[in-house]
Structure formats: structure tokens, C-alpha cells
Amino acid sequence: MGRWGGRLYKTDRARDFDHEQDRNIRRRQIYETIDRQGFQWVVVLVAGVGFFLDGYTLFASNIALPMIAYAFWTEEVSSLNLTYINIATLTGTLLGQLAFGFLADKNGRKKMYGIELVLLIGSTLGVVMCSTGTHGSMSVLAWLIWWRTLVGIGVGGDYPLSAVITSEFAPAKHRAKMLATVFFMQPLGQVSGNVVSLIVVVASKRQGDADLVRTVDIMWRWVVGIGVVPGVVALVFRLAIPETPRFLIDIEDNPIKAEFDANNLWGDSSISSELADGTRRDTIHISTTSDANRSNDEDIATSSVTEWGCMDDPPTTLNSNWTLSKADIVQYFWHEGNWRTLAGTSLTWLLLDFGFYGIGLSNPHFLAKTWGSLNISGPTPPWKTDNSPDANIYDMFLNTSVHALIILNIGSVVGGLLMIFFANRLNRVSLQKYGFLALAALFIGLGTMFITVYKEGPVAIALYVLGQLIFNFGPNGTTYIIPAEVFPTRYRGTCHGISAAAGKLGSILVQLFSAYYKFGSSTPGNAQTRRYGIILIVFSIAMILGAVVTHFWVPNVQVKVDGKPRKILGGNTKTLTLEVLGKGRSGPRSFPVAMRQRPPKTLLILFSICLYYASVGVYRLYLSPIAKFPGPRLAALTYWYEIYHNVARRGQFIFEVAKMHEKYGPIVRITPHELHIKDKDYYDEVYPGSQKPTDKDPAAAGAFGRLEGFYESKTPIDLRVAFSALTIDVISKYSYGESYNTLGKPDMDPDNYGNILSTGELTHLLKHFPWIVTIAKLLPHWVAIEVQDKEKGYKKKNDSPTIFHELVNSDLPAEEKSITRLTDEGMTLIGAGTATTAHVLSTTSYHILSNPHILQRLQKELQEAVPESSHITKTPLPELEHLPYLTAIIKEGLRISHGFVTRAPRIAPNRGLQFQDWTIPPGTSVSMTASILHTDPAVFPEPQNFRPERWLQESKPKSPANASLEKYLIPFGRGSRNCLGMNLAYAEIYMTFASVFRRFELELYETTSKDVDVVHDFVSGMPRLDTKGIRVVVVGKRD
């Protein structure tokens, strides 16, 4: 810069521009003033110091996180806590890149510059002050995740802001070098992080081993906290830097202010010769020589025209600020094809970060293994690289820093310096493309070496250093530089932010994949080395794809100098101005679509939504009152886990819950707000009587059923349809006063049965999306009509009152007796009185018929109790209930068919529950499941076998806890909110089994256990979906 001191950032002087009326000439004057300048060291310093802090903050954590693991999770082998912190930082970075890139285009670069640094400084101090509180009153992991997320937002905001500001202040001939110099601050920050950690460890080592945890806790706070110092220095300059001239001209349409700022910045008040003599030289002369070998992007950049000038722009007038519009977005990105450029810059950054950061270079175990000093015998904490008895924690941290300095920093620093030197001399797009290919070849070479000779040590170190060099003297630098060049001023910040965010998305994805597939190198031996070699070869594919995307979708930012031959890396090139590059793929034919409307809020809304859900996620995982309970993290994070298993996989969540108990223990967190307990003796606590009331969870719902058999038909009968027809007739009689005589229909109306089962399946969907009203279309349409037609009749006195007589004539409020409310009750009763009872009847019938000794014993008991088969329908129910073997069969049938298999969540609103050592907070949704308890081998040995005899052995000492098995039979629920139709269901089951098996001989027809075994939770249990039913043939009658 020409003038340091008082005039550097002055922007408020007035000047008379009345002599020049052509505003486009003023624009060109500003552009030419910028391009006449030399290398802008002050701009680079202001942007670079902040980027230095970004690099220090991101990469110092590679040293600090193992220290944190030692301080808070000393013996914990898993590195998941560190993975969560890394993912939080990367997610914050992604959000910051998107948000600040957009806001820089919307509000201006100056207004946003410095805000991200204030956020970064404040959140870094927040990280330093994280603790567990008094006696573990706080979760240090939750606080670290929160503050590191904010750190990431600050770091992410600096990516587009520093790049765009540097690019827009830079002369064309120095633009790439200035951007490369700013980006070089990142490896310098990484080096500084390692050096600071070395100094801190050496200084702390003098304190000895008296209290290692306290010492290490202090160490990581110093390593992280020192990074604030350069940030404070940079903040002073950032808050004073003026708005970029290009933003003032192109967006705010204020060339007067822009020219003042340019003259104040560079002290250049001379008027160009074309202004002096009244001519206009706002054209760029480029070669139109035909070249069959040049790329399509270069053709677009140079076009077939020989001149381009500002006369192609729409005229500007005073105060005609350009405003963002949907029409311009569609025009520029879609119609003019520039979406390919954005996709190219984004995908290349994503593929680079996914492939390169996926190999986990900064992991202490990886560094030690590459160095050849890893000395562990099995899974160890992430900070430990030496298992020997005399190993010293200080030496481990020192070695990690030294290894990082050599393996990571030497190559990155040399590569960064080469990038600065050659940035303007080589074609940057070609450098990126061939850099990707070189990295792919390096990965393949390393992977092959690991797979074949299992070799690590000096050769591997040299190759990794070379990889860091290629990485920084190539794609790592160019993916940062190119997005700051190829987009117009109005989209430059947003597009650079999107491109950078895509890179961070790649880093997040590879962190998740690394945690899931355990990419780390913590296991000694050749098998792990070979596996790591395979991973390297897989990641080489990402590098190859990066080269392909670069070749086809990233446009050239340089053109050949006339008459000079083209070289493989594009030597002898000239950098195009931002004004030419901003025209995009349409070249001089591109122009902004100006519309006088407010900018769309889409990105801001998207950012707000992402921030909201990120906050919800942090709360659910770490701050929720039930965050401490074990269970899958994904299930605790989102209800989509349950939706996937219950909706996409069709009723499989309850089986996943059973697997959770096998993995996590008797109590697990299965959704963000629900706990599930597996304990045979705890059921009465969750489902107590009226003395300990609990509220039914409003998300729970049910649908049940029943059927009856045919008498004389010799054709196969589906017992599910027959028993459902019976139960529908019974419940309609009790509900509406008359039966619908479904049994009297020739086919017993199987559609009713199918619709009710479909409703059960839909229950899972409606639980999460209650606004879906299509469930009414799947229920029998006569339910609502019947209620409406009979509603007046229910108000009359009746000798045989029904359920609805009692409801309509009750003292309930009027709104509880509306047609809508009564219709809802009708739907519930029809479902509740049908599917489950029918399921119990049909499933139990299968087991009776498939076990001849059970059938014979039942028939014998019934015949002794009712000698005349024709009298069975007249036998009083109490007599049937006293038949021991029939009762045992019914109990075993209820157990093995479960009644309803879905969860029945309950909430104790005013009291906490105590389960073993766990205290469940009041208001927590807690559930248990009959199907899990009914198949618990600790209660019911051989639970998959149908054994009625187990119910005849209750008095024997081997029974559970020497108590009755009745306690553990819960097909109808228990407590104050159990099934109201339980007695009706028992009556139906007793009378149906007595009638069918006393009067008829049945045989199974093409039916196996696969047609019975419950594999779907549709509220009631369902077998495989392709079953043809439980089919039987009536082969005779019994006397």
C-alpha cells in the first residue's frame, strides 16, 4: 500500500465529481487503480493474522484433544467423545461458512468482518473455561461441544470473508499470490500450535508427576488459550478496514465513495490517460486464434469476440443499488450454466477433504505408528501411545508434537511456500487437477506398500511428507483460491462459503465413517496395517474424482499470452480480472437481472433452521434430563430412528428395542424423550393402580381384533378373517346396539379385517405425523355414518344400553359428546375390539392344532365337562373359566401372541421413579413391552415353545421367585389404564375355544410357524407380510 498511517483507512472525505458524469468510466477508473497497485501486504496481514488464528485453533486441537481425553476420560478406550467434539467443530465451521458468506454479500464485507473474529475469540475463551463443575454437576463434554461449535462458526466465517476481501482488494497480477499468502497462514498456525504445545509440555514436565491430571488439565488450556493473542491483534485492524471498492461499485452503486477509498488506501489520485483525453479503454484484448486443444472453459472465458467492456452492463444511476432476486439467481446459475462452476468448486473441496482428512494424519496413534514408536498391546485410550510400565505421559505428548512437526508440518510449509511462488506462474486449474492425480498416485503407492510388505517407518514418513507438500502445493490451496475468483461480486461470498462448507461436509462425513468403520490405527500388527492400506486405496478414488470434476466443471481463471506455447501446467498465462471472471460461462453476454425487491431470506432461514436443529441435537444428546441413560446416540438424537424402523421397515422398532437391551442393559433410552425398561419385577411401578397414577403418553394408540370359525364348509378357512368377523360383530353389538352380521356374509368381509390391520400399521406414521387425516379413509366408512345416524337414538331409554348410550347420556361436557368425538371413540372401539383378540384366537388355534397331545388333552377336558357337544353354547362362562387345561392354554396363548406388542409409554408427572441405581426424572416417558417380558427366558423357560403345562406348575419351587406366573402375564396391560375390554376379550376367547374344539375336528392347511411368528409390530403382532393366513379345514364333527 502506498500510504501507511493516517490515510490508510480514511473513508469520510468529500470530493467534487461534478466534472465526470459517466459512472461507468468511474468504475473502470477504480478497477484500473486497483490493478496498478503492487502486492498489498497490509490486506494480506489483516486477513492472514485472522486466518493464522483459524489454523491454530483448528489444528492445535489435534494436540489439545488427547490432553483433554487424559484429563477427563483417562481410562476410556473409546475416542467417541473426541469424535463428537471434532464433528461439533466441523459442523460449526460449515454453518459459519454458509452464514457469513451469505451475509457478506447481503450486508457488505466490512459490516461482517471482525464479527466472526469476536465470536472466535470469545468461544475460544469459553473452551478454556470448560469444567465438570462441583462434584460433577456439569457435563464437560456438553460444554466443550457447545463452545467448539461456536469456535467452528467463527472459523467458518473467516473462510469466505478473508478470501473475498483479499480477492477484491488485490490487483489481478497479484491476486493468486495474495490469496495463497493468506491461506499459508493456516499451516503456519498449525506449526505454531505444535511449537506452543512443545513449550507447554516441556515447561509442565518440570512440575513432576505429583498430580498429573491437574497438570495436563492446565496444559491443554494453555495450548488452546494462547491462540487468542493473535486474534486480538487482528481484530483491531479488521474493525478499521474499509468496504471493498468492488462491493461499493457493483452492489451499493457508489463509485464516488469507492474512488475516495481507493485513493486513500493507495495514495493514487492520478487520472488515467483515457479520462484525460476523453477516450475509453475499458476493453480487454485477447487472442481469438483457433486452438483445437484448449478446453471448453477457456473458450467461454475468451469467447470468439475480441473485446469486452462495461458498455454491456445495464446503466447505473445514483442510488440504484443492485438487489438480489430469484430471477437473477435463475438467470446466472441456471440459464447461463454457472451452477456447474459452483458444483465444481464445491465437489472438489468436498472430495479433497473427504479423501485427505479421512486418513487421520493427526491422530496420536497414527503418528506414532507411522514413526514406528507405537507400543501398545490392545485397545488403549487415544492419548496413550506407549503401554510400557515406565512410560511417561509428558514424553508421549512431546513425541506426538515432534512427530506432527515432521510428518505434517514440513510438507505443508514447503507446499505453502511453493504455492505462493508459483500461484501466478502456473495455471491454477491445471495445478489442482494434476495435484489430485498426484495425491491419488501417492495414496495407491502407500496403500500397496502397506498391503504387500506391511512397511512403516522412514519410507512411509517420507511419502506422507511428500503428500502434505502436494496437498498444499495443489488442491488444498487452489480449492480456497479459485472460488474467490470465478464468481461475480454479488455472489462471491455466498459461493465461496458454499464451496468451503462442502469441504467441511466432506470432513464431517469422513469423521462419521471413521467412527463407524473404525479407520484408526490404534491396533498393532500387520492386519491393521493391511487394512489401512486398503482404506488409502479407497480414498484414492476420491482424489481421482476430484481431478475429473476439476477438468470438466472448474473454469480457467487464466488465459494464454498471445503467441506463446501452452505448457502442461499452463505456464505463460495471464490472470483474468474479477470483472471478466464474474461474467461466468456466458462471458460478455452475461448481465445481472436487477429487480427492486427485498433479498430472499432462504439462506438465512435455512441457517436458522440448521442452528435450531443443531441446538436441539446438543440438548437432546448432552443437556436433556435423560441424557445420562444408555442407548444408541441416534435414537436419542432424533425420532427419525424410530420412524425408520417402524415406518420404512414396517413395525421393526420393538425388535430393535429388544436388541438395545441386550447391548445396553435393563434400561435404555429409545427416543429423545422415552426410556424403556426390561425388568420382570418393575412392571407395577410403570403401570401402577390408582394409588400411584400415571398419565398415558399421548403418542400411544392401539387397535385390536377377533374372529370365529366356520361350521360345515370343507374348503380352507382363514382363521384370522373368521375370528375377526366374529369380534367385529360382537363389538358392534356392544357399541351400537346391533351386530353387523359380518359372519353371515359369504366371504365374511375380509376387507374390514385388512383395513383394521392397515390402521394398526398406520399408527406408527400417525404418531409422528398426526396431521395426516387419510387414516379415516382406511377405516370402515360406516363408523362415522353409524354414529351420526344413531346419535339421537342413544339419547332414548333402552332396555339393553350400549357403550354409546352410556356416553351420550353421561355428565360429560358437550364437546366430549360431539359427533366428531363420538366418531373417534367408535373408531377406537372397532379397532380395539377386533384385531388383538382375533390374533390371540388364531395364533393359539395354530399352536393347539400343531401339537396333537395338547389338542387331545383339551378335547378330553371339554368332553368331560360338557358330555353333549350341543350343550357347549349353553355352558355358563364361570364353568369354562374353571377348566384348568383350557385356562392354561388361554394363558399360554395370550403369552405367545402377546396381546398387543407395541410399547405403552407412561408418564409420572409429579414424581420421579427409581430403577436400580437410576433416578428417572418426573415427567419422563417410560415404557415396558409385553412382548419382551413374555419372551424373557428368565421368567418363561423356552419362551418360543407353546407349553400350557407351565401354567399348571405354579406351585412348584422352580417357578420364578416361587410366585405365580400370573404376575408376568400382561397382554392387556396393567394398572389404572389397562384395557377396558379385557373381560369381554376373555369371555370371547373362552367361549370360542370351547365351542370350536368341543364340536369340530380341524386340521391345518398349508400353514407353518412362519405364518404365525410375530415379526411386525402393527400395534398387535403380525407375521410375515406375504402369509396366506392361518388356514384350516373342518374335517369332522364331534359328538
Secondary structure, DSSP 8 states (H G I E B T S, - for coil): ----STTTT--------TT---HHHHHHHHHHHHHT----HHHHHHHHHHHHHHHHHHHHHHHHHHHHHHHH-TT----HHHHHHHHHHHHHHHHHHHHHHHHHHHH-HHHHTTHHHHHHHHHHHHHHT----GGG-S-HHHHHHHHHHHHHHHHHHHHHHHHHHHHHHS-GGGHHHHHHHHHHHHHHHHHHHHHHHHHHHHHHHTTTTTTHHHHHHHHHHHHHHTTHHHHHHHHHHHTT----HHHHHHTS--HHHHHHHHHHHH------HHHHTT-------------TTS-HHHHHHH-S-S---GGGS----TT------HHHHIIIIIIT-THHHHHHHHHHHHHHHHHHHTT-TT-HHHHHHHHT--B-SS---TT--B-STT--HHHHHHHHHHHHIIIIIHHHHHHHHHHHHHTTTS-HHHHHHHHHHHHHHHHHHHHHHHHHT---SHHHHHHHHHHHHHHHTTHHHHHHHGGGTSS-HHHHHHHHHHHHHHHHHHHHHHHHHHHHHT----S-SHHHHHHHHHHHHHHHHHHHHHHHHHHHHS--SEEE-TT----TT--SEEE--HHHHTTGGGGGG-------S----HHHHHHHHHHHHHHHHHIIIIISTTTTS-S-HHHHH-THHHHIIIIITTS-HHHHHHHHHHHH-SEEEEETTEEEE--TT-HHHHS--TTS--EE-TT-----------SS--S-EEHHHHHHHHHHHHHHHHHHSS---GGGSTT--HHHHHHHHHHHHHHHHHHH-TT--THHHHS-THHHHHHHHHTTGGGS--SS--HHHHHHTSS--GGGGSHHHHHHHHHHHHHHTTHHHHHHHHHHHHHHHT-HHHHHHHHHHHHHH-SSGGGGGGS-HHHHHT-HHHHHHHHHHHHHH-SB-S---EE-TT--EEETTEEE-TT-EEE--HHHHHT-TTTSSSTTS--GGGGG-TTSTTSGGGS-GGGG--TT--STTS-TTHHHHHHHHHHHHHHHHHHEEEEE-S--GGGTS--EESSBEE--TT----EEEEEEE--
